[in-house]
Amino acid sequence: MEWLMSTISGLFLFVGCFFIVTGAWGIVRMPDIYTRIHAASVIDTGGVIFIIVGLLIHSLFVAQTPMATIKLVLLMFFINFSAPTASHAIAKMALKTGVIPQSKAGGSAIDPSLKLFNDNAEVKKHSGGES
Amino acid sequence: MMLMASIVALLVAMVLILARAFLGVTIYDRLLAANSFGTLIILLITVYGFFTGRPDFLDIAIVYALINYIGTIALLKFFESDRPVNEAYEEDDF
């Protein structure tokens, strides 16, 4: 029984590690702050949920520490509420201070008829170290 | 054994995110990297607690989650006054 639960917990941890490394690689490789937020959200949802569920199974059936289980549930709930809020706040502030989302052609990805920016606000180049 | 592999994967991801925090062009890239780094530190504390068989560090992880969120919001408010806001944005009250 214990080896079965240990294996299931290991599977959840593996999937969580996959999401986390994928998200970190996306944060390095993505060209724009808004797409980088998308990659960071993979860590905040997929990685955190899978790793904490794996640890939940571990703590319930292998380590048998019920108090730690309660704390893990609390931690997962709090991260799942706070991380999307922080991502939303970062994106909103970036848009407000004039970081323009770029389309693939190089111009602004936002419809100009929305009049979200000034006419003389130039499209800033902010594509990481790689060109 | 899988806990050990998780620790290694978390450390690799933290190195990658740290690279973005150093390279980051705008201030928001660095802020996003700091936020994700905090999330990974929370996970590292949790996994390490179970790896050593003493999950008492979970309290520290919960407190770190709270401070991580508050810190991100506080830094955003700090940089809000630092940069000029677009006039068109204010007029239209989008």
Backbone of each chain as ProteinMPNN parsed JSONL, in Angstrom:
{"seq_chain_A": "MEWLMSTISGLFLFVGCFFIVTGAWGIVRMPDIYTRIHAASVIDTGGVIFIIVGLLIHSLFVAQTPMATIKLVLLMFFINFSAPTASHAIAKMALKTGVIPQSKAGGSAIDPSLKLFNDNAEVKKHSGGES", "coords_chain_A": {"N_chain_A": [[0.832, -1.208, 0.0], [1.908, 1.194, 0.838], [3.997, 1.563, -0.941], [2.579, 1.86, -3.273], [1.193, 4.287, -2.891], [3.397, 5.919, -2.627], [4.447, 5.756, -5.182], [2.386, 6.955, -6.68], [2.428, 9.546, -5.618], [5.006, 10.237, -6.447], [4.594, 10.33, -9.192], [2.844, 12.546, -9.446], [4.589, 14.519, -8.5], [6.497, 14.433, -10.489], [5.106, 15.353, -12.757], [4.554, 17.93, -11.865], [7.172, 18.97, -11.664], [7.834, 18.961, -14.352], [6.062, 20.941, -15.341], [7.096, 23.137, -13.97], [9.772, 23.442, -14.828], [9.277, 23.866, -17.525], [7.835, 26.286, -17.391], [9.793, 28.022, -16.338], [11.699, 27.977, -18.363], [10.156, 29.126, -20.342], [9.88, 31.702, -19.288], [12.455, 32.619, -19.633], [12.744, 32.51, -22.437], [10.611, 33.797, -23.773], [9.437, 36.629, -25.736], [8.412, 39.017, -24.664], [6.959, 41.112, -22.105], [4.328, 40.499, -21.528], [3.857, 37.982, -22.637], [5.683, 36.648, -21.108], [4.484, 36.741, -18.631], [2.441, 34.973, -19.095], [3.929, 32.602, -19.27], [4.89, 32.487, -16.664], [2.571, 32.031, -15.288], [2.113, 29.384, -15.724], [3.874, 28.152, -13.955], [2.72, 29.095, -11.575], [0.175, 27.965, -11.441], [-0.08, 25.237, -12.645], [2.402, 23.959, -11.845], [2.524, 24.446, -9.038], [0.088, 23.332, -8.11], [0.306, 20.593, -8.872], [2.685, 19.75, -7.589], [2.09, 20.235, -4.894], [-0.142, 18.616, -4.506], [1.029, 16.133, -4.896], [2.761, 16.137, -2.669], [0.828, 16.177, -0.702], [-0.353, 13.601, -0.887], [1.913, 12.179, -0.213], [2.348, 13.063, 2.433], [0.034, 12.246, 3.693], [-0.147, 9.417, 3.381], [2.383, 8.244, 3.362], [4.338, 9.636, 5.01], [2.585, 10.233, 7.043], [1.587, 12.559, 8.522], [-0.753, 14.401, 9.751], [-1.162, 17.1, 10.434], [0.616, 18.524, 8.857], [-0.591, 18.076, 6.435], [-2.898, 19.65, 6.538], [-1.723, 22.16, 6.605], [-0.518, 22.186, 4.106], [-2.747, 22.218, 2.406], [-3.783, 24.732, 3.049], [-1.659, 26.336, 2.149], [-1.704, 25.805, -0.608], [-4.21, 26.825, -1.333], [-3.825, 29.524, -0.724], [-1.701, 30.308, -2.444], [-2.903, 29.833, -4.89], [-4.823, 31.805, -4.916], [-3.382, 34.213, -4.643], [-1.291, 34.379, -6.554], [-2.337, 34.684, -9.307], [-3.485, 37.194, -8.907], [-1.278, 38.845, -8.419], [0.054, 38.58, -10.878], [-1.82, 39.743, -12.582], [-1.793, 42.36, -11.573], [0.816, 43.135, -12.218], [0.74, 43.044, -15.039], [-1.217, 44.949, -15.564], [-0.049, 47.273, -14.564], [2.192, 47.454, -16.218], [1.003, 47.907, -18.697], [-0.199, 50.324, -18.159], [1.914, 52.09, -17.758], [3.0, 52.309, -20.268], [4.273, 50.19, -21.679], [4.177, 48.733, -24.645], [2.292, 46.13, -26.049], [3.706, 44.031, -28.483], [3.016, 43.18, -31.851], [3.546, 40.415, -34.138], [4.516, 41.481, -36.456], [5.879, 43.684, -35.642], [4.696, 46.085, -34.954], [2.282, 47.807, -32.83], [0.271, 45.64, -30.903], [-2.197, 46.28, -30.092], [-5.391, 47.465, -30.96], [-5.429, 50.537, -32.597], [-7.629, 52.216, -32.561], [-8.681, 52.11, -30.106], [-7.457, 53.995, -28.63], [-5.634, 53.776, -26.504], [-3.074, 54.525, -26.0], [-0.833, 57.381, -26.314], [-0.419, 59.2, -29.455], [2.214, 59.718, -30.042], [3.594, 57.899, -28.599], [6.202, 55.775, -28.688], [6.866, 52.545, -30.078], [8.409, 50.513, -27.953], [11.468, 48.721, -27.979], [11.799, 45.748, -26.432], [12.847, 43.175, -26.325], [14.304, 40.761, -24.818], [17.692, 39.393, -24.325], [18.176, 37.892, -26.545], [17.859, 38.126, -30.101]], "CA_chain_A": [[0.0, 0.0, 0.0], [2.741, 2.39, 0.954], [4.776, 1.764, -2.166], [1.661, 2.353, -4.299], [0.984, 5.717, -2.651], [4.677, 6.583, -2.905], [4.57, 5.865, -6.637], [1.434, 7.964, -7.169], [2.98, 10.839, -5.217], [6.125, 10.512, -7.332], [4.063, 10.728, -10.501], [2.38, 13.94, -9.341], [5.764, 15.383, -8.382], [7.166, 14.498, -11.792], [4.342, 16.259, -13.628], [4.776, 19.275, -11.362], [8.517, 19.398, -12.071], [7.779, 19.262, -15.784], [5.435, 22.255, -15.512], [7.932, 24.2, -13.419], [10.923, 23.689, -15.713], [8.73, 24.464, -18.74], [7.517, 27.685, -17.135], [11.022, 28.791, -16.18], [12.285, 28.101, -19.7], [9.34, 30.105, -21.046], [10.201, 33.045, -18.807], [13.715, 33.047, -20.254], [12.732, 32.56, -23.895], [9.531, 34.572, -24.373], [9.973, 37.905, -26.2], [7.634, 40.184, -24.262], [6.561, 40.971, -20.697], [2.996, 39.894, -21.408], [3.996, 36.541, -22.866], [6.407, 36.076, -19.962], [3.496, 36.525, -17.568], [1.769, 33.726, -19.449], [4.789, 31.479, -18.886], [4.974, 32.419, -15.203], [1.325, 31.477, -14.766], [2.236, 27.918, -15.752], [4.45, 27.791, -12.666], [1.858, 29.433, -10.449], [-0.984, 27.08, -11.35], [0.225, 23.833, -12.895], [3.486, 23.455, -11.021], [2.201, 24.476, -7.608], [-0.981, 22.379, -7.801], [0.741, 19.203, -8.971], [3.686, 19.421, -6.564], [1.494, 20.186, -3.551], [-0.983, 17.412, -4.416], [1.951, 15.017, -4.678], [3.21, 16.157, -1.277], [-0.332, 15.813, 0.127], [-0.436, 12.139, -0.856], [3.084, 11.718, 0.549], [2.221, 13.336, 3.87], [-1.083, 11.49, 4.266], [-0.048, 7.957, 3.371], [3.752, 7.748, 3.568], [4.906, 10.204, 6.232], [1.5, 10.202, 8.035], [1.597, 13.743, 9.378], [-1.991, 15.087, 9.356], [-1.082, 18.569, 10.59], [1.285, 19.044, 7.659], [-1.557, 18.037, 5.335], [-3.749, 20.844, 6.639], [-0.919, 23.324, 6.215], [-0.313, 22.133, 2.654], [-3.984, 22.671, 1.76], [-3.811, 26.19, 3.233], [-0.64, 26.934, 1.279], [-2.145, 25.721, -2.005], [-5.301, 27.782, -1.535], [-3.34, 30.904, -0.725], [-0.93, 30.594, -3.66], [-3.807, 29.879, -6.041], [-5.527, 33.084, -4.971], [-2.526, 35.402, -4.693], [-0.403, 34.471, -7.718], [-2.975, 35.359, -10.444], [-3.683, 38.605, -8.591], [-0.004, 39.542, -8.621], [0.313, 38.628, -12.319], [-2.727, 40.739, -13.141], [-1.327, 43.69, -11.18], [2.024, 43.457, -12.994], [0.354, 43.324, -16.427], [-1.962, 46.212, -15.607], [0.883, 48.384, -14.378], [3.027, 47.569, -17.416], [0.192, 48.541, -19.746], [-0.502, 51.698, -17.774], [3.098, 52.93, -17.882], [3.415, 52.486, -21.642], [4.936, 49.074, -22.352], [3.178, 48.382, -25.644], [2.402, 44.756, -26.546], [4.077, 44.052, -29.892], [2.567, 42.1, -32.717], [4.669, 39.725, -34.762], [5.063, 42.334, -37.51], [6.722, 44.708, -35.04], [3.928, 47.226, -34.497], [1.503, 47.581, -31.623], [-0.721, 44.581, -31.06], [-3.495, 46.786, -29.643], [-6.112, 48.228, -31.975], [-5.219, 51.955, -32.303], [-8.883, 52.942, -32.374], [-9.019, 52.127, -28.68], [-6.803, 55.194, -28.067], [-5.096, 53.422, -25.197], [-1.801, 55.213, -25.831], [-0.647, 58.598, -27.102], [0.019, 58.952, -30.821], [3.668, 59.801, -30.142], [4.235, 56.861, -27.787], [6.882, 54.888, -29.629], [6.892, 51.127, -29.727], [9.74, 50.257, -27.402], [12.04, 47.387, -28.183], [12.174, 45.158, -25.153], [12.927, 41.728, -26.524], [15.408, 40.153, -24.098], [19.038, 39.4, -24.866], [18.216, 37.265, -27.854], [17.192, 38.976, -31.084]], "C_chain_A": [[0.863, 1.252, 0.0], [3.54, 2.647, -0.324], [3.882, 2.293, -3.277], [1.459, 3.859, -4.149], [2.256, 6.504, -2.939], [4.866, 6.777, -4.409], [3.638, 6.937, -7.197], [1.933, 9.367, -6.835], [4.159, 11.227, -6.099], [5.68, 10.933, -8.714], [3.597, 12.178, -10.489], [3.563, 14.885, -9.277], [6.469, 15.527, -9.72], [6.45, 15.462, -12.726], [4.54, 17.712, -13.188], [6.138, 19.817, -11.751], [8.555, 19.748, -13.538], [7.183, 20.647, -16.023], [6.372, 23.365, -15.064], [9.109, 24.494, -14.336], [10.447, 24.307, -17.03], [8.439, 25.95, -18.541], [8.76, 28.547, -17.01], [11.703, 29.003, -17.532], [11.486, 29.114, -20.524], [9.633, 31.516, -20.592], [11.501, 33.534, -19.434], [13.523, 33.331, -21.741], [11.688, 33.499, -24.499], [9.97, 36.009, -24.676], [9.423, 39.149, -25.507], [7.232, 40.02, -22.8], [5.226, 40.253, -20.579], [3.039, 38.393, -21.673], [4.775, 35.875, -21.733], [5.477, 35.854, -18.78], [2.729, 35.232, -17.832], [2.606, 32.511, -19.03], [4.871, 31.345, -17.37], [3.705, 31.836, -14.606], [1.318, 29.958, -14.818], [2.849, 27.425, -14.438], [3.431, 27.965, -11.555], [0.652, 28.522, -10.342], [-0.576, 25.62, -11.485], [1.266, 23.271, -11.962], [3.109, 23.366, -9.563], [1.141, 23.431, -7.274], [-0.453, 20.954, -7.826], [1.743, 18.847, -7.879], [3.038, 19.328, -5.193], [0.546, 19.0, -3.423], [-0.115, 16.168, -4.217], [2.447, 14.951, -3.248], [2.08, 15.817, -0.317], [-0.442, 14.3, 0.251], [0.723, 11.569, -0.04], [2.865, 11.897, 2.042], [1.08, 12.55, 4.491], [-0.735, 10.019, 4.428], [1.354, 7.44, 3.647], [4.317, 8.288, 4.867], [3.896, 10.198, 7.372], [1.614, 11.329, 9.057], [0.369, 14.579, 9.027], [-1.929, 16.6, 9.489], [-0.419, 19.201, 9.375], [0.34, 19.045, 6.47], [-2.442, 19.274, 5.332], [-2.981, 22.077, 6.185], [-0.691, 23.355, 4.709], [-1.558, 22.617, 1.912], [-4.103, 24.188, 1.859], [-2.871, 26.883, 2.252], [-1.098, 26.93, -0.174], [-3.26, 26.717, -2.271], [-4.756, 29.203, -1.614], [-2.563, 31.219, -1.993], [-1.862, 30.695, -4.861], [-4.645, 31.143, -6.072], [-4.584, 34.237, -5.247], [-1.724, 35.512, -5.984], [-1.095, 35.072, -8.948], [-3.237, 36.833, -10.184], [-2.406, 39.397, -8.841], [0.319, 39.651, -10.108], [-0.556, 39.688, -12.991], [-2.261, 42.147, -12.813], [-0.099, 44.088, -11.979], [1.645, 43.825, -14.425], [-0.358, 44.663, -16.533], [-1.025, 47.4, -15.471], [1.788, 48.555, -15.586], [2.262, 48.262, -18.538], [-0.026, 50.012, -19.443], [0.698, 52.607, -17.974], [3.704, 52.862, -19.282], [4.263, 51.396, -22.236], [3.929, 48.501, -23.341], [3.361, 46.936, -26.062], [2.668, 44.748, -28.042], [3.446, 42.895, -30.632], [3.777, 41.47, -33.379], [5.315, 40.578, -35.84], [5.942, 43.436, -36.94], [5.964, 45.917, -34.545], [3.212, 46.924, -33.198], [0.438, 46.529, -31.878], [-2.109, 45.049, -30.658], [-4.106, 47.619, -30.771], [-5.979, 49.725, -31.668], [-6.511, 52.737, -32.085], [-9.324, 52.946, -30.911], [-8.476, 53.366, -27.987], [-6.295, 54.921, -26.655], [-3.805, 54.174, -24.913], [-1.827, 56.534, -26.583], [-0.234, 58.236, -28.52], [1.538, 58.929, -30.901], [4.359, 58.794, -29.231], [4.867, 55.834, -28.707], [6.813, 53.452, -29.117], [8.29, 50.783, -29.249], [10.181, 48.844, -27.738], [12.41, 46.825, -26.815], [12.204, 43.65, -25.283], [14.263, 41.247, -26.012], [16.806, 40.238, -24.707], [19.079, 38.841, -26.267], [17.395, 38.064, -28.84], [16.099, 38.19, -31.785]], "O_chain_A": [[0.604, 2.221, -0.715], [3.733, 3.792, -0.733], [4.327, 3.068, -4.123], [1.537, 4.611, -5.12], [2.196, 7.628, -3.439], [5.37, 7.806, -4.859], [4.023, 7.723, -8.062], [1.869, 10.269, -7.67], [4.311, 12.394, -6.462], [6.303, 11.789, -9.342], [3.908, 12.947, -11.398], [3.555, 15.935, -9.919], [6.976, 16.597, -10.054], [7.079, 16.28, -13.398], [4.676, 18.61, -14.019], [6.261, 20.983, -12.126], [9.217, 20.705, -13.941], [7.718, 21.434, -16.804], [6.44, 24.416, -15.701], [9.418, 25.656, -14.598], [11.123, 25.169, -17.591], [8.752, 26.773, -19.401], [8.793, 29.671, -17.512], [12.221, 30.085, -17.809], [12.058, 29.871, -21.309], [9.638, 32.44, -21.405], [11.642, 34.72, -19.733], [14.084, 34.297, -22.257], [11.86, 33.956, -25.629], [10.795, 36.558, -23.945], [9.93, 40.246, -25.745], [7.17, 38.895, -22.305], [5.012, 39.486, -19.64], [2.343, 37.621, -21.014], [4.566, 34.701, -21.428], [5.649, 34.904, -18.016], [2.409, 34.49, -16.904], [2.079, 31.528, -18.509], [4.917, 30.233, -16.843], [3.745, 31.217, -13.543], [0.605, 29.31, -14.051], [2.413, 26.42, -13.875], [3.286, 27.096, -10.695], [0.144, 28.319, -9.239], [-0.713, 24.848, -10.536], [1.054, 22.225, -11.349], [3.337, 22.345, -8.915], [1.265, 22.72, -6.277], [-0.725, 20.18, -6.909], [1.666, 17.762, -7.302], [3.383, 18.448, -4.405], [0.432, 18.426, -2.34], [-0.476, 15.263, -3.465], [2.551, 13.871, -2.666], [2.314, 15.245, 0.747], [-0.604, 13.771, 1.351], [0.556, 10.614, 0.72], [3.158, 10.997, 2.829], [1.13, 12.216, 5.675], [-0.991, 9.43, 5.478], [1.51, 6.314, 4.118], [4.731, 7.52, 5.735], [4.284, 10.163, 8.54], [1.719, 11.104, 10.262], [0.428, 15.388, 8.101], [-2.583, 17.312, 8.726], [-0.826, 20.267, 8.914], [0.443, 19.902, 5.593], [-2.707, 19.869, 4.288], [-3.514, 22.93, 5.475], [-0.672, 24.426, 4.103], [-1.453, 23.333, 0.917], [-4.473, 24.856, 0.893], [-3.228, 27.873, 1.615], [-0.914, 27.912, -0.893], [-3.267, 27.381, -3.308], [-5.172, 29.99, -2.465], [-2.743, 32.293, -2.567], [-1.656, 31.527, -5.745], [-5.135, 31.528, -7.133], [-4.929, 35.149, -5.999], [-1.494, 36.62, -6.469], [-0.487, 35.921, -9.6], [-3.218, 37.641, -11.112], [-2.446, 40.489, -9.406], [0.803, 40.688, -10.56], [-0.093, 40.432, -13.855], [-2.32, 43.035, -13.664], [0.029, 45.244, -12.38], [2.16, 44.801, -14.972], [-0.133, 45.421, -17.476], [-1.176, 48.407, -16.164], [2.122, 49.682, -15.949], [2.815, 49.105, -19.245], [-0.039, 50.847, -20.347], [0.532, 53.776, -18.322], [4.831, 53.32, -19.471], [4.937, 51.646, -23.235], [2.951, 47.865, -22.947], [4.475, 46.537, -26.401], [1.939, 45.389, -28.8], [3.351, 41.781, -30.117], [4.902, 41.936, -33.202], [6.505, 40.437, -36.122], [6.687, 44.067, -37.69], [6.517, 46.714, -33.787], [3.488, 45.92, -32.54], [-0.213, 46.521, -32.923], [-3.09, 44.329, -30.845], [-3.411, 48.381, -31.444], [-6.376, 50.155, -30.585], [-6.487, 53.812, -31.485], [-10.225, 53.691, -30.525], [-8.944, 53.753, -26.916], [-6.496, 55.717, -25.738], [-3.466, 54.436, -23.759], [-2.723, 56.783, -27.389], [0.237, 57.128, -28.778], [2.104, 58.211, -31.725], [5.583, 58.824, -29.099], [4.171, 55.11, -29.419], [6.717, 53.188, -27.919], [9.239, 50.763, -30.033], [9.382, 47.908, -27.775], [13.257, 47.389, -26.122], [11.651, 42.933, -24.449], [15.261, 41.325, -26.728], [17.052, 41.107, -25.543], [19.901, 39.25, -27.087], [16.358, 38.621, -28.482], [15.414, 38.727, -32.655]]}, "seq_chain_B": "MMLMASIVALLVAMVLILARAFLGVTIYDRLLAANSFGTLIILLITVYGFFTGRPDFLDIAIVYALINYIGTIALLKFFESDRPVNEAYEEDDF", "coords_chain_B": {"N_chain_B": [[12.972, 9.386, -3.378], [11.927, 10.62, -5.602], [11.437, 13.029, -4.444], [13.986, 14.095, -4.137], [14.659, 14.428, -6.848], [12.773, 16.363, -7.455], [13.733, 18.502, -5.971], [16.102, 19.042, -7.339], [15.06, 19.778, -9.87], [13.631, 22.057, -9.155], [15.741, 23.714, -8.38], [17.085, 24.031, -10.805], [15.134, 25.406, -12.287], [15.034, 27.713, -10.752], [17.536, 28.83, -11.236], [17.264, 29.464, -13.964], [15.202, 31.385, -13.856], [16.421, 33.311, -12.35], [18.343, 34.153, -14.165], [16.686, 35.503, -15.971], [15.874, 37.546, -14.281], [18.232, 38.991, -14.036], [18.779, 39.652, -16.694], [16.522, 40.968, -17.507], [14.677, 43.356, -19.328], [12.74, 45.48, -19.022], [11.486, 46.975, -15.95], [9.415, 45.463, -15.086], [9.802, 42.907, -15.969], [11.849, 42.054, -14.276], [10.473, 42.216, -11.871], [8.45, 40.339, -12.214], [10.034, 38.069, -12.439], [11.115, 38.026, -9.876], [8.825, 37.504, -8.405], [8.058, 34.941, -9.338], [10.316, 33.577, -8.541], [10.049, 33.717, -5.782], [7.775, 32.083, -5.473], [8.875, 29.649, -6.251], [10.746, 29.314, -4.235], [9.089, 28.916, -2.049], [7.983, 26.422, -2.757], [10.343, 24.948, -2.713], [11.114, 25.034, -0.014], [8.984, 23.588, 1.056], [9.18, 21.028, -0.202], [11.72, 20.307, 0.623], [11.372, 20.09, 3.348], [9.793, 17.746, 3.54], [11.603, 16.038, 2.434], [13.699, 15.813, 4.248], [12.259, 14.639, 6.215], [11.145, 16.114, 8.214], [8.545, 17.927, 8.359], [8.274, 20.592, 9.406], [8.848, 23.017, 8.486], [6.823, 24.126, 7.124], [5.28, 26.183, 8.127], [6.977, 28.359, 7.846], [6.982, 28.438, 5.083], [4.328, 29.184, 4.538], [4.255, 31.76, 5.659], [6.154, 32.927, 4.024], [4.819, 32.881, 1.595], [2.762, 34.722, 2.055], [4.3, 37.078, 2.46], [5.581, 37.299, 0.049], [3.531, 37.905, -1.787], [2.566, 40.359, -0.727], [4.894, 41.865, -0.964], [5.274, 42.018, -3.756], [3.045, 43.546, -4.571], [3.564, 45.884, -3.128], [5.988, 46.77, -4.27], [5.079, 47.284, -6.836], [3.335, 49.445, -6.363], [5.271, 51.218, -5.544], [6.803, 51.651, -7.879], [4.893, 52.788, -9.419], [4.61, 55.519, -8.938], [6.924, 56.333, -10.009], [7.124, 56.43, -12.745], [6.099, 58.174, -15.746], [2.672, 58.524, -16.352], [0.594, 57.712, -19.106], [-1.099, 60.307, -20.803], [-3.362, 59.989, -22.38], [-4.351, 57.672, -21.433], [-5.258, 58.363, -18.921], [-7.227, 60.257, -19.524], [-9.229, 58.908, -20.966], [-10.0, 57.125, -19.114], [-9.814, 54.31, -19.033]], "CA_chain_B": [[13.838, 9.581, -4.539], [11.312, 11.655, -6.441], [11.592, 14.313, -3.748], [15.324, 14.569, -4.511], [14.583, 14.913, -8.234], [12.019, 17.619, -7.439], [14.613, 19.575, -5.492], [17.026, 19.383, -8.429], [14.305, 20.496, -10.899], [13.333, 23.396, -8.639], [16.966, 24.519, -8.411], [17.343, 24.384, -12.214], [14.179, 26.446, -12.656], [15.4, 28.955, -10.073], [18.667, 29.43, -11.955], [16.743, 30.06, -15.198], [14.44, 32.597, -13.545], [17.401, 34.309, -11.916], [18.926, 34.715, -15.391], [15.753, 36.512, -16.488], [15.87, 38.697, -13.388], [19.402, 39.813, -14.33], [18.738, 40.149, -18.068], [15.242, 41.616, -17.771], [14.843, 44.674, -19.922], [11.943, 46.429, -18.253], [11.445, 46.697, -14.512], [8.355, 44.499, -14.822], [10.405, 41.58, -16.141], [12.546, 41.713, -13.026], [9.482, 42.024, -10.815], [7.802, 39.044, -12.472], [11.007, 37.026, -12.107], [11.216, 37.955, -8.413], [7.607, 36.86, -7.914], [8.141, 33.509, -9.62], [11.388, 33.045, -7.695], [9.463, 33.51, -4.461], [6.923, 30.892, -5.517], [9.722, 28.454, -6.282], [11.364, 29.139, -2.916], [8.063, 28.293, -1.201], [7.929, 24.995, -3.086], [11.595, 24.305, -2.297], [11.039, 24.843, 1.436], [8.027, 22.513, 1.34], [9.711, 19.732, -0.622], [12.885, 19.98, 1.448], [10.861, 19.646, 4.638], [9.416, 16.337, 3.457], [12.787, 15.256, 2.066], [14.44, 15.502, 5.464], [11.396, 13.956, 7.155], [10.654, 17.024, 9.262], [7.766, 18.974, 7.669], [7.956, 21.695, 10.31], [9.142, 24.285, 7.818], [5.66, 24.568, 6.351], [4.871, 27.484, 8.656], [7.826, 29.351, 7.184], [6.536, 28.541, 3.691], [3.088, 29.966, 4.5], [4.605, 33.161, 5.9], [6.854, 33.41, 2.833], [3.815, 33.132, 0.551], [2.108, 35.999, 2.378], [5.208, 38.208, 2.266], [5.853, 37.387, -1.39], [2.413, 38.619, -2.414], [2.556, 41.747, -0.267], [6.063, 42.54, -1.516], [5.059, 42.336, -5.17], [2.101, 44.659, -4.669], [4.207, 47.084, -2.606], [6.949, 47.255, -5.261], [4.312, 47.872, -7.943], [2.898, 50.777, -5.942], [6.459, 52.073, -5.495], [7.204, 52.056, -9.221], [3.805, 53.519, -10.066], [4.871, 56.955, -8.853], [8.231, 56.599, -10.59], [7.075, 56.547, -14.197], [5.007, 59.02, -16.214], [1.49, 57.828, -16.852], [0.12, 58.293, -20.364], [-2.24, 61.211, -20.601], [-4.541, 59.44, -23.045], [-4.893, 56.628, -20.569], [-6.003, 58.992, -17.839], [-8.416, 60.964, -20.013], [-10.307, 58.0, -21.345], [-10.361, 56.347, -17.942], [-10.125, 53.008, -19.648]], "C_chain_B": [[13.281, 10.664, -5.442], [11.394, 13.023, -5.789], [12.938, 14.937, -4.078], [15.325, 15.146, -5.923], [13.815, 16.227, -8.307], [12.887, 18.775, -6.981], [15.558, 20.015, -6.606], [16.297, 20.201, -9.507], [13.987, 21.914, -10.448], [14.565, 24.28, -8.695], [17.296, 24.951, -9.839], [16.414, 25.524, -12.651], [14.531, 27.774, -12.001], [16.581, 29.63, -10.755], [18.186, 30.117, -13.234], [16.026, 31.378, -14.905], [15.359, 33.703, -13.063], [18.09, 34.952, -13.12], [18.001, 35.771, -15.975], [15.741, 37.741, -15.594], [17.085, 39.581, -13.629], [19.314, 40.422, -15.718], [17.61, 41.139, -18.292], [15.328, 43.048, -18.255], [14.032, 45.702, -19.15], [11.947, 46.033, -16.783], [10.425, 45.614, -14.208], [8.842, 43.075, -15.054], [11.09, 41.132, -14.86], [11.558, 41.427, -11.903], [8.779, 40.686, -10.967], [8.738, 37.896, -12.111], [11.132, 36.888, -10.595], [10.006, 37.24, -7.828], [7.65, 35.348, -8.137], [9.224, 32.841, -8.77], [10.873, 32.791, -6.284], [8.586, 32.281, -4.412], [7.766, 29.621, -5.497], [10.414, 28.228, -4.943], [10.376, 28.498, -1.952], [8.013, 26.789, -1.459], [9.184, 24.269, -2.618], [11.595, 24.048, -0.793], [10.134, 23.66, 1.763], [8.608, 21.145, 1.009], [10.893, 19.332, 0.247], [12.465, 19.503, 2.836], [10.472, 18.181, 4.612], [10.609, 15.455, 3.124], [13.587, 14.877, 3.296], [13.57, 14.811, 6.507], [10.904, 14.815, 8.296], [9.846, 18.139, 8.61], [7.347, 20.109, 8.597], [8.185, 23.047, 9.659], [7.951, 24.835, 7.06], [5.129, 25.91, 6.843], [5.66, 28.6, 7.988], [7.377, 29.54, 5.738], [5.268, 29.374, 3.585], [3.387, 31.446, 4.692], [5.306, 33.75, 4.678], [5.879, 33.708, 1.708], [3.121, 34.462, 0.787], [3.019, 37.174, 2.043], [5.526, 38.402, 0.787], [4.777, 38.201, -2.106], [2.425, 40.097, -2.03], [3.723, 42.526, -0.878], [5.894, 42.921, -2.968], [4.143, 43.54, -5.318], [2.752, 45.961, -4.204], [5.208, 47.647, -3.603], [6.227, 47.866, -6.452], [3.837, 49.271, -7.574], [4.078, 51.745, -5.913], [6.845, 52.561, -6.883], [6.111, 52.823, -9.943], [4.084, 55.011, -10.061], [6.148, 57.33, -9.578], [8.154, 56.925, -12.072], [5.929, 57.45, -14.629], [3.865, 58.184, -16.773], [1.049, 58.509, -18.142], [-1.099, 59.157, -20.13], [-3.505, 60.628, -21.213], [-5.195, 58.375, -22.167], [-5.749, 57.231, -19.461], [-7.299, 59.627, -18.334], [-9.567, 60.005, -20.28], [-10.805, 57.175, -20.163], [-10.748, 54.937, -18.331], [-10.407, 51.974, -18.593]], "O_chain_B": [[14.009, 11.5, -5.976], [11.419, 14.048, -6.47], [13.038, 16.148, -4.277], [15.905, 16.201, -6.176], [14.145, 17.102, -9.107], [12.805, 19.881, -7.515], [15.79, 21.208, -6.798], [16.833, 21.191, -10.004], [14.059, 22.857, -11.236], [14.464, 25.464, -9.018], [17.73, 26.079, -10.071], [16.846, 26.479, -13.298], [14.355, 28.834, -12.6], [16.63, 30.857, -10.846], [18.637, 31.216, -13.558], [16.215, 32.366, -15.615], [15.122, 34.882, -13.326], [18.388, 36.147, -13.105], [18.464, 36.818, -16.427], [15.611, 38.862, -16.086], [17.001, 40.797, -13.452], [19.718, 41.567, -15.921], [17.703, 42.03, -19.136], [16.001, 43.869, -17.632], [14.584, 46.694, -18.674], [12.346, 44.929, -16.414], [10.538, 44.919, -13.199], [8.36, 42.14, -14.416], [10.938, 39.994, -14.416], [11.763, 40.525, -11.091], [8.538, 39.983, -9.985], [8.313, 36.884, -11.554], [11.242, 35.776, -10.078], [10.131, 36.468, -6.878], [7.321, 34.571, -7.241], [9.075, 31.698, -8.336], [11.211, 31.784, -5.662], [8.628, 31.517, -3.447], [7.429, 28.647, -4.825], [10.646, 27.085, -4.55], [10.749, 27.652, -1.139], [8.003, 25.984, -0.528], [9.115, 23.121, -2.179], [12.02, 22.985, -0.34], [10.453, 22.836, 2.621], [8.546, 20.22, 1.818], [11.057, 18.156, 0.573], [13.105, 18.634, 3.428], [10.778, 17.442, 5.547], [10.639, 14.277, 3.479], [14.099, 13.761, 3.392], [14.064, 14.433, 7.57], [10.309, 14.307, 9.247], [10.399, 19.203, 8.329], [6.193, 20.537, 8.575], [7.784, 24.084, 10.186], [8.045, 25.885, 6.425], [4.587, 26.689, 6.058], [5.112, 29.637, 7.614], [7.387, 30.657, 5.222], [5.127, 30.178, 2.663], [2.845, 32.292, 3.98], [5.093, 34.911, 4.329], [6.069, 34.66, 0.951], [2.911, 35.238, -0.145], [2.586, 38.147, 1.425], [5.718, 39.528, 0.327], [5.079, 39.071, -2.924], [2.309, 40.974, -2.886], [3.575, 43.687, -1.261], [6.309, 44.002, -3.385], [4.426, 44.449, -6.098], [2.531, 47.016, -4.798], [5.285, 48.863, -3.778], [6.695, 48.851, -7.023], [3.928, 50.189, -8.389], [3.929, 52.93, -6.212], [7.174, 53.733, -7.064], [6.37, 53.445, -10.973], [3.831, 55.698, -11.051], [6.436, 58.515, -9.749], [9.022, 57.62, -12.601], [4.895, 57.496, -13.962], [4.072, 57.261, -17.562], [1.119, 59.732, -18.262], [-2.004, 58.804, -19.375], [-4.591, 60.751, -20.645], [-6.414, 58.204, -22.161], [-6.804, 56.705, -19.106], [-8.334, 59.555, -17.671], [-10.708, 60.242, -19.885], [-11.893, 56.601, -20.206], [-11.829, 54.442, -18.014], [-10.688, 50.821, -18.918]]}, "name": "protein", "num_of_chains": 2, "seq": "MEWLMSTISGLFLFVGCFFIVTGAWGIVRMPDIYTRIHAASVIDTGGVIFIIVGLLIHSLFVAQTPMATIKLVLLMFFINFSAPTASHAIAKMALKTGVIPQSKAGGSAIDPSLKLFNDNAEVKKHSGGESMMLMASIVALLVAMVLILARAFLGVTIYDRLLAANSFGTLIILLITVYGFFTGRPDFLDIAIVYALINYIGTIALLKFFESDRPVNEAYEEDDF"}
